[in-house]
């Protein structure tokens, strides 16, 4: 009986370890896949009540952002911070 319980506990531990490794091997949401792409798109929050979509053009090295207007149910260009001044050296 003790041997069967020990084998069951070892099997459960191995299953938990495999599950943890499998979860940690997922790729990042903004990671480029299969040979690359010219754009990266990421979602996020820009204010407490607004969701946003950020698109980075890798060739021209430009960032565009749109916020989702929930009342009109459409994307509106976001005019927030000036990133050019943020990233100047």
Secondary structure, 3 states (H helix, E strand, C coil): CHHHHHHHHHHHHHHHHHHHHHHHCCCCCCCCCCCCCCEEEEEEEEECCEEEEEEEECCCCEEEEEEEECCCCEEEECCCCCHHHHCCC
